[in-house]
Amino acid sequence: MNLEKYPFLKKVDYPEDFRHFNIEELKGLSNDVREYLIDTLSEVGGHFASNLGVVELTVALHYVFNTPRDKLIWDVGHQIYPHKILTGRKHRLRSVRRFGGLSGFPKREESEYDLYNTGHAGTSISQLLGEAIARDLKGEDYKCIAVIGDASIGCGMAFEALNHGGHIKTDCIVILNDNDMSISKNVGALNSYLNKLVTSKFYNKSKKLWYKFVYWLPILGPALKLFSLKFEKALKDFFLPGSLFEDFGFRYIGPIDGHNIEELVEVLDKVKNMKGPILLHVYTQKGKGFKPAEKNPIQYHSVSQFNRIDGTFVQKNKNETISFSNIVGNTLIDIFEKNPKAVAITPAMIEGSGLRKLYEKFPDRVFDVGIAEQHALTFAGGLASGGLIPYMCIYSTFLNRAIDQLIQDIALMNLPVKLVIDRGGCVGPDGETHQGLYDLGYLYAIPNIRIFAPSNGAELKQFLYFMEKDNQGPIAVRFPKAEEPLQNLDINVDIHNIKPEIIKSHNTSEFDIGIISIGIMKNTGLEVQEKLKKSGISSILIALKWVRPFAKEFVEELLSNVNQFIFIEDSYEFASASMAILEQLSSQNKGKHLRTFAFPSEPIEHGTRSEIFDKYNISSEKITNYLINYIENHNKIKNVI
């Protein structure tokens, strides 16, 4: 992209390039960064509204602090694009979330300015304290800063870290990026005056001298000190909304306008030299500077291509498809209308899990508990114990955060919670922190949980109805981030029989290759089978939907008629259903296992699902080539012998 239209940004590659700017130049740089974001993401897509909201804050942080020596940590990372633009990656922004391109989240491998590979919420304050204590023990003096959003700070983990930070009293700064509250009276003249007062050197020096003085007063000293502390706290509680953080032991400052670069620089410049744990409350607006995103930040949270002028999205021909997430939402509406005991729980994923329409229709029966996965699972267990029918709708990657609750508070007590696990398997552009590649492995290890992996939308839809009537204990349905043609949803499918679907390539009783697919990988198995057929290789496809319970005897009998067999699964190979199933087979059939086509135990980067599957040799073409080469070489060896 031609940078001539961005006069300030074209001069900047790294933070040191603008640390000599005056305030007007910083305003110009902020405007350039915002316009560059809008221009670029309107063409390539990516996280949008959250990034527009932190432009001035990002500029101010890199201006005031000596990054990367000073440690700057970003929670979650949805708001990381301005940071990437200002830290040597502006020319690569068009590659964001694309195969081989920039990650949509902070990534240590990309830049020394990215301290952690993030993607899950609530981790930054814990990391901040670790960095600060490491600095103290090494005897160094750099600054440690974390930026966390108003949703993320509600995490239990964030509260645990605040509690610890107030206890250890190390020098650190938490920036609370609040984009949920409206512009209120707090962001006004009186509040601005109070913030200037509590951050001024005169106030802080006078305060320290006063407490030293009263400490030495005989008899009255302790009482006067206690009164002074209570009086100061009462005044702050009345005028400032940060009493909770003060109670945790953090010095609260704010809220301040996160789009006023002059005020941000002034306050940050004072805060960086203050001692102890500080929380600076900054108000920002999601979608700032692009009217459609300001009006609807949820719709513009993550975008595809859109019209730069009016914000309308570029409509692609989807041949009337529907996402698996929306299949869930639409089906639950029907279930809820007929069954007043049905409820849904989600940890801050109303939109992502396809529950928006359900929530609008049944607001008293859809519980968005916030970014609190542990609470969500235990809460679902309580609902089930209380006689309701809870559908626990959660992304696979976020279910990882509540494994203990899944075991202790649901599975061991055999409570009939319905686990609706979205984004199972490879998630594409969201990359390594969001991959749903662990779930089948640990679900198989937890007692009492039955697992269903649909191969299509019709099976998912029917299984949601099946779950409603099932009361035998916890039950899970696991499906990918994918879409399904609408006309396929009403295909008649049998989800009650635990036996897998069988597709034979030839009319014979013995086969060269057995292909065992798990869930959605049935489609890949069919493609492999068709390609093998063209090469004269016979195969039988064993398409598993019910992963647990597993139709052991039935599959054993089928495998007795194959020379060798493979698994195809959208999981990590060593955290897979395939591995658990293999262990259940007889030693004779185990010996026929040729290979499991799944992901290796390494971070799986971002890209389209097809690009990622091809890279890791799980595409139908790569699997077919492997099998053909193996059979040809095996036959040559047999002929020589």
Protein Blocks (a to p, Z undefined) as FASTA:
>chain_A
ZZklmmmlmmpmbfklmmmpcfklmmmmmmmmmmmmmmmmmmngpafklmmmmmmmmmmm
mmmpccfkbccddehjlmmmmmmmmnoplmmmmmgoiahiacfbdcfklpmklmbachbe
hklmmmmmmmmmmmmmnopabdcdddddfklmmpmklmmmmmmmmmnopacddddddfkb
ccdfklcfklmmmmmmmmpmklmmmmmmmmmmmmmpghjlmmmmmmmmmmmmmmmmmmpc
clmmmmnopaceddddfklmklmmmmmmmmmmpgcjddddddddehihiaklmmmmmlmm
pccdddfknopacdddehhpadfklmmmmmmmmmmmmmmkbccddehilmmnopmmmmmm
mmmlcccebjafklmmmmmmmmmmnopacdddddfklmmmmmmmmmmmmmmnopacdcdd
ehiajehjnommlocfklmmmmmmpghiacdddfbfklmmmmmmmmmmpcnbccdddddd
ddddfklmmpccdfkbmbdcdddfbdcfbdfbdcddehjlmmmmmmmmmmmmmnopacdd
dddfblbdcdfklmmmmmmmcfbdcddddddfklcfklmmmmmpcfklmmmpmbdcdddd
ddddeddfklmmmmnopafklmmmmmmmmmmmmmmmmmmZZ
